[in-house]
């Protein structure tokens, strides 16, 4: 039977909604009341209540305003809990994270099992192999040296798993350590591989025999072999588990900072099954592999742009690596002229560009190129990006805002005793978040998962506001790697603080994980703030990170994650079969 609403109530509803930015008066599907809601909206940064209609936010305001709002769905009493927009993790590697989540993780916040603990490492690998007898390829994640000649050898892995391919990803994702079976799978023999850039990354002994470690572009030989060997359905299921895992940390949108057309099809397959609970935008690019604008590559770019441009699966993005992340000094990937020629052509074709930079001279080269691109092709909304840029000369920081270049950084990489600076003779400060903020640049934050584990934004927010120094006794003997980042690889806070003048506020850090990352990713029309008409992506938190002591922010837990108006994670629900706690619902 149709419910009659008295005229006075309809008029009062209309008046209330005029106050809440003029929305039409209609019944909402979900109403959240009595909250402490950080909207990210500069005009109205805090609210008490939100009304959701379908996948969109229909109204934001006070309890008094929205109590009058008609609704026919559930009412969530927040009981004063803090709510923030869904986390937009602007730089992840979801497929690699999926491998690590499915595989054996030897580098956790609690401890790192390295190759100097040979017997323990062998035992763990053997137990994992026995528990995954049906897997065609075994995956693991670990800290090991990516600086020759101190890189480990395949012999240790052969003792653990002699009969099946074993691929261990370095925590930096710029190196692989593999056994002999994996080398055979990839066709890596005593003879050089055809591609010179890939061959440079294959560590060999004096006789030309592969040692079992692949650096930078050399990894791509193994990645192609893995893609051939692991069935599409198995990869799809691993990615599904990974997206649920991301939801448990409040991550609702990601930019995949490496990928190709085949990887995008994984996300599309989940979307088509109604099982994708993270919005994805995927860049074309592989770790430290120089781009070549072959007909096949350009065809894949165009096909991805044509087919994938909805709210769940999108592309039109190309990732470059100006340098790598191995050795004592990150190796360069391009000459300036070669890089500029590629970027110039892809910009002419209308693609967004993002570029990894671990070195300050790389940052300078990228900015110079971006400036010349705009001069050559004229102004448009490019949202050019530089990833990491932790080591940036002071004179270049101001150029980001001047050129409209977004910087996407990872606060959980901070802070070793001298930050991320590899040059002890020139102690240039790194991780200069406050300087970027003050300059007016768009600052986005990201986890770079699985380079940090877990991808917890609240660890990042705590580090952004404290800049604590971390050290790991487990990895202290590894040359050039890994980074002593926040709560990674068995690292512990030392009590010291690195360049405290570069701290930012909690609100600035939250906005970098939401509004800033959404803008850098061309997704700010949908997500990043809690405003009328945007997607209803939001998190209910266990505590208020804006008011707790800075050293307690990392203890914040996500109680509920809502994506597009649907609860995709709820900490109060039973633990499902995939082992990730919380209720999952289909999109």
C-alpha positions, 0 to 999 in steps of 0.5 A: 500500500502506498504510504501517504506523506502529509503536506507539512512533512513534504514541505519541511523535507523540501526545506531541509533538502534546500539547506542540503544543497538543493537535492530533490526530495525522494526516498534514500536507500541508506541513511547514516546518522549520528556520525563524525563525518569528514567530507573533504569538502572545503565548503563544508568539511564536517557533517553528522549524516549522509543519505545514499541513493543507489550508488550515489550520495544524495544528501549530506548534512546534520542529523536534524536535516537528514532525519527528515529525509525520506528513506526506505532502506536501513539506518546506520547509527554511527554512534559518533564514529568517524567516517572518511571518504574511501581511500583512493590508493593512487599507486598499487600493483594489484596483480603482484599483491594478489600473488603475494597474498596467495603466496608465502609472505616472508616479510611482514611487520613482525619479522623478515625471514632472509637468506641468512636464515637459510634453514628456516627459509627452506622449511617455510618454503617446503611447507608452503609447497606441500600445502599448495600441491596443485599450484603450477607456480609457487609465489613468495615475497621476501627481502633479499639483496638486489645489489650485485655481487651480494644477490642470493643464488638459486641453489638455496631455493632448489634445496627447498623446491626442486621440482616446481617453478618458485618465484620470489618477489623482492619487497621492492618489486624491482627484483625476482629470486627464482629456482632452476625450475622457474628459469627453465619455465622462462627459457633463461639459459646460459645464452643471452636473451634477445632483448638487451634491456632484459638481458642486462637485468639477468644476473649471471656468474663468470661463466654466463650461467644465470644465478637465479636473480632477475633485476628490473627489466630482466623480471619481464622474461619471468613475468611473461612465463608466469602469465603463460603458465598460470590459468586466467581463472586462477589469476582472476580468483587471486585478484578477487581475493586481493581486492577484498583484502584491499577493502579491509583497509578501506581502499575503494579505488586503485590505480595499478601502476603496472599492467597491460591489456591482459591484466585489465581483462582480469578486472573486467571479468570480475566486474562482469561477474558482479565481484569487483569491489574496488574501482580500478584504473590500470596503467600500461607499463612493466617494471623498468622496461623501456617502452617501444611504440610498436604497432602491437603496443599502440593497438593494445592501448587503443583497445583498452581506451575504447573498451574500458572507461567505466567507473570500475575498469578504466585505462588511458594511462601509460606508466614510465620508469625513468629509473629503477630501484636496485643497486647502490644507485638506481639505474637509469632506464632512458636517455633524456631524448629517448624519454621525451620522444616517447612521452611527446608521442603518447601525449599527442595521442591523448594518453595520461602519463605517469613516471617513476622517479627514484633520483632527483636528476630523474625528477628534473628530466621528467619536469623538463619533458613535461614542460616541453610537451605542453609547449609543443601541444598546447594547454589541456587537462593532462594531469601529468604525474610523477611517482615517488619523487622522494628525492627532489631538489628544492628548486624543482619542488615549486615546478610541480604546481607551476606545471600542474604536475601531481606528485604521488608519494608513499609515506610508509616508505619513510623513514630510514635514518637518512630518508630515501637518499642513497647518496651519503655525501649529499644529504638531500632531505627526502619525503618532503610532503610539507614542501610539496603541500606549501608549494601548491602541488597536488599531493596524492598518497599511496601504498605501492602495495605489495612494496609495503605490507600491509597497505594500511593507510593509517600507518601512512597517516601516522608516518606523515604526521610523525616522520618516525625513524624505523630500523629492522634488525632482520634486514640490516645486513642487506646491501642497498635494500630494503628500505627501513619503512614504517612497520615493514620487514620487522622494522621498529621505531627507534624514537628518532624523527627524520626532518620534522619540518616536513610533517603534515597534519592529519587532515592533509594526510587524509586528503592526500589519500582521498581528494589528492589521489582522486584528482591525480587519477582523473577520478575526482568527479566520482570519488575522493570527497563525500559530496552530493552526486559522488559515489557513496564510497566511505569508511566507518573507523574504530577511532578518530584519527583526527583527535588521537595522539599521533603515535596511536593513529596506526591503531585505527581500524576500518569497521565498515567499508562501503563502495557505491552504496554497498557494504563490501567489508564489515569487521563484525561479520564472520571470517569467510572461507578466503580468510579475509575477515569481514562481510563481503557483498557483491557489487 
